[in-house]
């Protein structure tokens, strides 16, 4: 919970002051899970992040998993997940 508040404070201070780049492997609909299930905080955070934003969605195979797969070091769970997506 404290980490979620700290991240919100950083974004709130940067809001309309300058650029911020955020990357995530979670869709916005799952962000509240990452922020202590606090939907109010998550909504406020996303409101500030998405205002004036450009969203770039990247799909395809992960370069990290591709390299690990070539070495034969991908855990079975990740390999199965990757196969379902691609």
N, CA, C and O atoms as CSV, one atom per row, in Angstrom:
chain,resi,resn,atom,element,x,y,z
A,1,UNK,N,N,0.832,-1.203,0.000
A,1,UNK,CA,C,0.000,0.000,0.000
A,1,UNK,C,C,0.872,1.260,0.000
A,1,UNK,O,O,0.586,2.220,-0.715
A,2,UNK,N,N,1.921,1.248,0.796
A,2,UNK,CA,C,2.810,2.412,0.859
A,2,UNK,C,C,3.484,2.664,-0.489
A,2,UNK,O,O,3.630,3.812,-0.909
A,3,UNK,N,N,3.897,1.582,-1.169
A,3,UNK,CA,C,4.539,1.723,-2.474
A,3,UNK,C,C,3.582,2.339,-3.485
A,3,UNK,O,O,3.986,3.172,-4.298
A,4,UNK,N,N,2.311,1.933,-3.438
A,4,UNK,CA,C,1.305,2.490,-4.344
A,4,UNK,C,C,1.146,3.986,-4.106
A,4,UNK,O,O,1.057,4.761,-5.058
A,5,UNK,N,N,1.109,4.392,-2.850
A,5,UNK,CA,C,1.000,5.817,-2.527
A,5,UNK,C,C,2.222,6.604,-2.978
A,5,UNK,O,O,2.093,7.725,-3.468
A,6,UNK,N,N,3.406,6.023,-2.815
A,6,UNK,CA,C,4.625,6.696,-3.259
A,6,UNK,C,C,4.634,6.885,-4.773
A,6,UNK,O,O,4.987,7.955,-5.269
A,7,UNK,N,N,4.245,5.844,-5.504
A,7,UNK,CA,C,4.196,5.953,-6.961
A,7,UNK,C,C,3.175,7.007,-7.380
A,7,UNK,O,O,3.437,7.809,-8.277
A,8,UNK,N,N,2.012,7.005,-6.731
A,8,UNK,CA,C,0.999,8.018,-7.031
A,8,UNK,C,C,1.556,9.419,-6.784
A,8,UNK,O,O,1.336,10.320,-7.595
A,9,UNK,N,N,2.269,9.615,-5.685
A,9,UNK,CA,C,2.833,10.932,-5.376
A,9,UNK,C,C,3.826,11.391,-6.437
A,9,UNK,O,O,3.852,12.568,-6.795
A,10,UNK,N,N,4.642,10.471,-6.940
A,10,UNK,CA,C,5.586,10.817,-8.008
A,10,UNK,C,C,4.819,11.268,-9.245
A,10,UNK,O,O,5.135,12.303,-9.833
A,11,UNK,N,N,3.818,10.496,-9.637
A,11,UNK,CA,C,3.034,10.837,-10.828
A,11,UNK,C,C,2.271,12.143,-10.611
A,11,UNK,O,O,2.212,12.977,-11.514
A,12,UNK,N,N,1.693,12.331,-9.437
A,12,UNK,CA,C,0.944,13.559,-9.147
A,12,UNK,C,C,1.851,14.792,-9.216
A,12,UNK,O,O,1.431,15.839,-9.709
A,13,UNK,N,N,3.090,14.678,-8.725
A,13,UNK,CA,C,4.017,15.814,-8.768
A,13,UNK,C,C,4.475,16.102,-10.197
A,13,UNK,O,O,4.718,17.255,-10.552
A,14,UNK,N,N,4.593,15.062,-11.010
A,14,UNK,CA,C,5.032,15.234,-12.397
A,14,UNK,C,C,3.889,15.647,-13.323
A,14,UNK,O,O,4.134,16.099,-14.441
A,15,UNK,N,N,2.641,15.495,-12.869
A,15,UNK,CA,C,1.465,15.752,-13.698
A,15,UNK,C,C,1.503,17.174,-14.259
A,15,UNK,O,O,1.563,18.147,-13.507
A,16,UNK,N,N,1.470,17.281,-15.569
A,16,UNK,CA,C,1.517,18.525,-16.334
A,16,UNK,C,C,2.779,19.349,-16.073
A,16,UNK,O,O,2.805,20.546,-16.362
A,17,UNK,N,N,3.815,18.726,-15.535
A,17,UNK,CA,C,5.094,19.398,-15.320
A,17,UNK,C,C,6.145,18.935,-16.327
A,17,UNK,O,O,7.043,19.696,-16.688
A,18,UNK,N,N,6.032,17.693,-16.777
A,18,UNK,CA,C,7.010,17.151,-17.701
A,18,UNK,C,C,6.626,15.747,-18.107
A,18,UNK,O,O,5.592,15.225,-17.691
A,19,UNK,N,N,7.453,15.152,-18.910
A,19,UNK,CA,C,7.168,13.825,-19.452
A,19,UNK,C,C,7.454,12.720,-18.449
A,19,UNK,O,O,8.329,12.836,-17.591
A,20,UNK,N,N,6.691,11.647,-18.584
A,20,UNK,CA,C,6.878,10.444,-17.780
A,20,UNK,C,C,6.708,9.255,-18.716
A,20,UNK,O,O,5.772,9.221,-19.515
A,21,UNK,N,N,7.593,8.294,-18.622
A,21,UNK,CA,C,7.463,7.060,-19.395
A,21,UNK,C,C,7.229,5.923,-18.415
A,21,UNK,O,O,7.988,5.743,-17.463
A,22,UNK,N,N,6.172,5.157,-18.657
A,22,UNK,CA,C,5.833,4.024,-17.802
A,22,UNK,C,C,5.651,2.811,-18.696
A,22,UNK,O,O,4.970,2.888,-19.718
A,23,UNK,N,N,6.250,1.699,-18.323
A,23,UNK,CA,C,6.026,0.450,-19.046
A,23,UNK,C,C,5.385,-0.553,-18.102
A,23,UNK,O,O,5.636,-0.548,-16.897
A,24,UNK,N,N,4.559,-1.407,-18.671
A,24,UNK,CA,C,3.891,-2.422,-17.858
A,24,UNK,C,C,3.509,-3.595,-18.737
A,24,UNK,O,O,3.234,-3.437,-19.927
A,25,UNK,N,N,3.496,-4.770,-18.139
A,25,UNK,CA,C,3.002,-5.945,-18.847
A,25,UNK,C,C,1.553,-6.235,-18.463
A,25,UNK,O,O,0.995,-7.252,-18.877
A,26,UNK,N,N,0.940,-5.349,-17.673
A,26,UNK,CA,C,-0.454,-5.521,-17.260
A,26,UNK,C,C,-1.355,-4.562,-18.025
A,26,UNK,O,O,-0.977,-3.413,-18.251
A,27,UNK,N,N,-2.539,-5.013,-18.428
A,27,UNK,CA,C,-3.509,-4.075,-19.005
A,27,UNK,C,C,-4.024,-3.146,-17.905
A,27,UNK,O,O,-3.967,-3.489,-16.724
A,28,UNK,N,N,-4.521,-1.982,-18.287
A,28,UNK,CA,C,-5.000,-1.018,-17.295
A,28,UNK,C,C,-6.062,-1.616,-16.380
A,28,UNK,O,O,-6.153,-1.237,-15.212
A,29,UNK,N,N,-6.855,-2.534,-16.887
A,29,UNK,CA,C,-7.921,-3.146,-16.080
A,29,UNK,C,C,-7.377,-3.939,-14.896
A,29,UNK,O,O,-8.116,-4.218,-13.952
A,30,UNK,N,N,-6.099,-4.304,-14.930
A,30,UNK,CA,C,-5.505,-5.076,-13.836
A,30,UNK,C,C,-4.590,-4.242,-12.937
A,30,UNK,O,O,-3.984,-4.779,-12.010
A,31,UNK,N,N,-4.485,-2.954,-13.195
A,31,UNK,CA,C,-3.581,-2.125,-12.404
A,31,UNK,C,C,-4.001,-2.032,-10.951
A,31,UNK,O,O,-3.137,-1.936,-10.080
A,32,UNK,N,N,-5.289,-2.057,-10.653
A,32,UNK,CA,C,-5.698,-1.954,-9.244
A,32,UNK,C,C,-5.163,-3.134,-8.436
A,32,UNK,O,O,-4.894,-2.991,-7.244
A,33,UNK,N,N,-5.006,-4.304,-9.073
A,33,UNK,CA,C,-4.408,-5.456,-8.381
A,33,UNK,C,C,-2.969,-5.155,-7.965
A,33,UNK,O,O,-2.520,-5.590,-6.905
A,34,UNK,N,N,-2.261,-4.422,-8.793
A,34,UNK,CA,C,-0.869,-4.087,-8.500
A,34,UNK,C,C,-0.746,-2.974,-7.461
A,34,UNK,O,O,0.306,-2.811,-6.842
A,35,UNK,N,N,-1.820,-2.213,-7.271
A,35,UNK,CA,C,-1.802,-1.092,-6.331
A,35,UNK,C,C,-2.691,-1.370,-5.132
A,35,UNK,O,O,-3.574,-0.579,-4.800
A,36,UNK,N,N,-2.448,-2.496,-4.489
A,36,UNK,CA,C,-3.098,-2.870,-3.225
A,36,UNK,C,C,-4.619,-2.893,-3.329
A,36,UNK,O,O,-5.313,-2.597,-2.356
A,37,UNK,N,N,-5.140,-3.243,-4.505
A,37,UNK,CA,C,-6.589,-3.306,-4.740
A,37,UNK,C,C,-7.305,-2.009,-4.375
A,37,UNK,O,O,-8.477,-2.028,-4.000
A,38,UNK,N,N,-6.608,-0.897,-4.483
A,38,UNK,CA,C,-7.196,0.410,-4.192
A,38,UNK,C,C,-7.676,1.025,-5.502
A,38,UNK,O,O,-6.903,1.660,-6.220
A,39,UNK,N,N,-8.954,0.832,-5.805
A,39,UNK,CA,C,-9.487,1.303,-7.088
A,39,UNK,C,C,-9.529,2.825,-7.171
A,39,UNK,O,O,-9.390,3.385,-8.258
A,40,UNK,N,N,-9.714,3.497,-6.053
A,40,UNK,CA,C,-9.746,4.963,-6.060
A,40,UNK,C,C,-8.375,5.524,-6.402
A,40,UNK,O,O,-8.257,6.414,-7.244
A,41,UNK,N,N,-7.343,5.010,-5.753
A,41,UNK,CA,C,-5.980,5.449,-6.027
A,41,UNK,C,C,-5.599,5.120,-7.466
A,41,UNK,O,O,-4.987,5.938,-8.153
A,42,UNK,N,N,-5.958,3.931,-7.916
A,42,UNK,CA,C,-5.625,3.515,-9.280
A,42,UNK,C,C,-6.316,4.403,-10.302
A,42,UNK,O,O,-5.701,4.796,-11.294
A,43,UNK,N,N,-7.583,4.726,-10.079
A,43,UNK,CA,C,-8.316,5.600,-11.001
A,43,UNK,C,C,-7.674,6.984,-11.064
A,43,UNK,O,O,-7.537,7.556,-12.146
A,44,UNK,N,N,-7.284,7.522,-9.915
A,44,UNK,CA,C,-6.639,8.837,-9.881
A,44,UNK,C,C,-5.283,8.796,-10.579
A,44,UNK,O,O,-4.924,9.722,-11.306
A,45,UNK,N,N,-4.541,7.731,-10.358
A,45,UNK,CA,C,-3.240,7.557,-10.994
A,45,UNK,C,C,-3.389,7.475,-12.509
A,45,UNK,O,O,-2.687,8.167,-13.247
A,46,UNK,N,N,-4.305,6.629,-12.970
A,46,UNK,CA,C,-4.508,6.478,-14.409
A,46,UNK,C,C,-5.032,7.762,-15.034
A,46,UNK,O,O,-4.680,8.088,-16.167
A,47,UNK,N,N,-5.864,8.488,-14.313
A,47,UNK,CA,C,-6.367,9.768,-14.808
A,47,UNK,C,C,-5.213,10.709,-15.120
A,47,UNK,O,O,-5.202,11.356,-16.168
A,48,UNK,N,N,-4.255,10.787,-14.228
A,48,UNK,CA,C,-3.106,11.670,-14.439
A,48,UNK,C,C,-2.164,11.128,-15.512
A,48,UNK,O,O,-1.634,11.891,-16.318
A,49,UNK,N,N,-1.959,9.828,-15.520
A,49,UNK,CA,C,-1.058,9.241,-16.520
A,49,UNK,C,C,-1.625,9.321,-17.937
A,49,UNK,O,O,-0.891,9.600,-18.885
A,50,UNK,N,N,-2.908,9.081,-18.081
A,50,UNK,CA,C,-3.491,8.980,-19.419
A,50,UNK,C,C,-3.879,10.321,-20.028
A,50,UNK,O,O,-4.066,10.416,-21.241
A,51,UNK,N,N,-4.002,11.359,-19.201
A,51,UNK,CA,C,-4.314,12.688,-19.723
A,51,UNK,C,C,-3.116,13.180,-20.528
A,51,UNK,O,O,-1.999,13.201,-20.012
A,52,UNK,N,N,-3.321,13.563,-21.739
A,52,UNK,CA,C,-2.254,14.013,-22.656
A,52,UNK,C,C,-1.291,12.887,-23.040
A,52,UNK,O,O,-0.176,13.172,-23.480
A,53,UNK,N,N,-1.680,11.635,-22.891
A,53,UNK,CA,C,-0.717,10.546,-23.120
A,53,UNK,C,C,-0.783,9.992,-24.538
A,53,UNK,O,O,-1.744,10.209,-25.277
A,54,UNK,N,N,0.252,9.287,-24.879
A,54,UNK,CA,C,0.319,8.482,-26.095
A,54,UNK,C,C,0.573,7.055,-25.623
A,54,UNK,O,O,1.575,6.782,-24.964
A,55,UNK,N,N,-0.333,6.154,-25.962
A,55,UNK,CA,C,-0.204,4.763,-25.530
A,55,UNK,C,C,0.307,3.945,-26.704
A,55,UNK,O,O,-0.258,3.984,-27.798
A,56,UNK,N,N,1.364,3.217,-26.469
A,56,UNK,CA,C,1.943,2.342,-27.485
A,56,UNK,C,C,1.830,0.918,-26.974
A,56,UNK,O,O,2.447,0.554,-25.974
A,57,UNK,N,N,1.035,0.115,-27.669
A,57,UNK,CA,C,0.891,-1.290,-27.282
A,57,UNK,C,C,1.778,-2.133,-28.183
A,57,UNK,O,O,1.717,-2.037,-29.408
A,58,UNK,N,N,2.584,-2.939,-27.568
A,58,UNK,CA,C,3.511,-3.798,-28.291
A,58,UNK,C,C,3.074,-5.239,-28.074
A,58,UNK,O,O,2.835,-5.666,-26.944
A,59,UNK,N,N,2.975,-5.970,-29.154
A,59,UNK,CA,C,2.623,-7.382,-29.026
A,59,UNK,C,C,3.681,-8.209,-29.739
A,59,UNK,O,O,4.478,-7.690,-30.521
A,60,UNK,N,N,3.673,-9.467,-29.462
A,60,UNK,CA,C,4.650,-10.351,-30.074
A,60,UNK,C,C,5.448,-11.071,-29.015
A,60,UNK,O,O,5.232,-10.900,-27.815
A,61,UNK,N,N,6.356,-11.863,-29.478
A,61,UNK,CA,C,7.159,-12.672,-28.567
A,61,UNK,C,C,8.187,-11.813,-27.836
A,61,UNK,O,O,8.793,-10.917,-28.424
A,62,UNK,N,N,8.372,-12.091,-26.579
A,62,UNK,CA,C,9.356,-11.399,-25.761
A,62,UNK,C,C,10.766,-11.780,-26.222
A,62,UNK,O,O,11.063,-12.957,-26.428
A,63,UNK,N,N,11.626,-10.776,-26.382
A,63,UNK,CA,C,13.010,-11.062,-26.766
A,63,UNK,C,C,13.738,-11.832,-25.671
A,63,UNK,O,O,14.578,-12.683,-25.966
A,64,UNK,N,N,13.424,-11.544,-24.414
A,64,UNK,CA,C,14.054,-12.290,-23.318
A,64,UNK,C,C,13.674,-13.758,-23.380
A,64,UNK,O,O,14.531,-14.633,-23.263
A,65,UNK,N,N,12.359,-14.033,-23.568
A,65,UNK,CA,C,11.934,-15.430,-23.640
A,65,UNK,C,C,12.495,-16.118,-24.877
A,65,UNK,O,O,12.842,-17.299,-24.835
A,66,UNK,N,N,12.583,-15.382,-25.971
A,66,UNK,CA,C,13.129,-15.959,-27.197
A,66,UNK,C,C,14.575,-16.413,-26.976
A,66,UNK,O,O,14.956,-17.506,-27.393
A,67,UNK,N,N,15.374,-15.572,-26.322
A,67,UNK,CA,C,16.765,-15.924,-26.035
A,67,UNK,C,C,16.879,-17.086,-25.067
A,67,UNK,O,O,17.715,-17.973,-25.244
A,68,UNK,N,N,16.035,-17.080,-24.039
A,68,UNK,CA,C,16.064,-18.176,-23.068
A,68,UNK,C,C,15.587,-19.476,-23.700
A,68,UNK,O,O,16.109,-20.548,-23.393
A,69,UNK,N,N,14.595,-19.382,-24.583
A,69,UNK,CA,C,14.102,-20.583,-25.248
A,69,UNK,C,C,15.213,-21.196,-26.106
A,69,UNK,O,O,15.361,-22.416,-26.166
A,70,UNK,N,N,15.986,-20.337,-26.764
A,70,UNK,CA,C,17.092,-20.826,-27.588
A,70,UNK,C,C,18.133,-21.548,-26.736
A,70,UNK,O,O,18.768,-22.498,-27.194
A,71,UNK,N,N,18.303,-21.093,-25.499
A,71,UNK,CA,C,19.246,-21.739,-24.586
A,71,UNK,C,C,18.627,-22.922,-23.850
A,71,UNK,O,O,19.325,-23.679,-23.176
A,72,UNK,N,N,17.303,-23.074,-23.986
A,72,UNK,CA,C,16.611,-24.159,-23.301
A,72,UNK,C,C,16.411,-23.899,-21.820
A,72,UNK,O,O,16.316,-24.840,-21.032
A,73,UNK,N,N,16.345,-22.614,-21.428
A,73,UNK,CA,C,16.224,-22.286,-20.005
A,73,UNK,C,C,14.896,-21.627,-19.643
A,73,UNK,O,O,14.793,-21.007,-18.584
A,74,UNK,N,N,13.881,-21.745,-20.491
A,74,UNK,CA,C,12.573,-21.150,-20.196
A,74,UNK,C,C,11.800,-22.079,-19.280
A,74,UNK,O,O,11.624,-23.253,-19.605
A,75,UNK,N,N,11.327,-21.578,-18.128
A,75,UNK,CA,C,10.482,-22.416,-17.269
A,75,UNK,C,C,9.229,-22.854,-18.020
A,75,UNK,O,O,8.702,-22.097,-18.835
A,76,UNK,N,N,8.754,-24.048,-17.758
A,76,UNK,CA,C,7.608,-24.620,-18.465
A,76,UNK,C,C,6.392,-23.713,-18.409
A,76,UNK,O,O,5.692,-23.567,-19.411
A,77,UNK,N,N,6.123,-23.103,-17.267
A,77,UNK,CA,C,4.948,-22.234,-17.129
A,77,UNK,C,C,5.022,-21.077,-18.109
A,77,UNK,O,O,4.034,-20.771,-18.776
A,78,UNK,N,N,6.176,-20.428,-18.208
A,78,UNK,CA,C,6.332,-19.310,-19.129
A,78,UNK,C,C,6.259,-19.763,-20.574
A,78,UNK,O,O,5.690,-19.068,-21.415
A,79,UNK,N,N,6.823,-20.907,-20.867
A,79,UNK,CA,C,6.804,-21.414,-22.228
A,79,UNK,C,C,5.372,-21.709,-22.658
A,79,UNK,O,O,4.985,-21.366,-23.775
A,80,UNK,N,N,4.582,-22.332,-21.799
A,80,UNK,CA,C,3.188,-22.617,-22.124
A,80,UNK,C,C,2.395,-21.333,-22.320
A,80,UNK,O,O,1.571,-21.257,-23.232
A,81,UNK,N,N,2.624,-20.320,-21.485
A,81,UNK,CA,C,1.939,-19.031,-21.605
A,81,UNK,C,C,2.285,-18.373,-22.930
A,81,UNK,O,O,1.407,-17.838,-23.607
A,82,UNK,N,N,3.558,-18.407,-23.303
A,82,UNK,CA,C,4.004,-17.814,-24.552
A,82,UNK,C,C,3.374,-18.511,-25.750
A,82,UNK,O,O,3.004,-17.853,-26.723
A,83,UNK,N,N,3.250,-19.821,-25.694
A,83,UNK,CA,C,2.651,-20.577,-26.794
A,83,UNK,C,C,1.178,-20.240,-26.959
A,83,UNK,O,O,0.681,-20.196,-28.084
A,84,UNK,N,N,0.470,-20.001,-25.859
A,84,UNK,CA,C,-0.950,-19.651,-25.933
A,84,UNK,C,C,-1.153,-18.282,-26.551
A,84,UNK,O,O,-2.144,-18.063,-27.248
A,85,UNK,N,N,-0.228,-17.346,-26.308
A,85,UNK,CA,C,-0.377,-15.990,-26.814
A,85,UNK,C,C,0.011,-15.870,-28.279
A,85,UNK,O,O,-0.513,-15.012,-28.989
A,86,UNK,N,N,0.898,-16.695,-28.726
A,86,UNK,CA,C,1.431,-16.448,-30.034
A,86,UNK,C,C,1.168,-17.453,-31.038
A,86,UNK,O,O,1.594,-17.307,-32.184
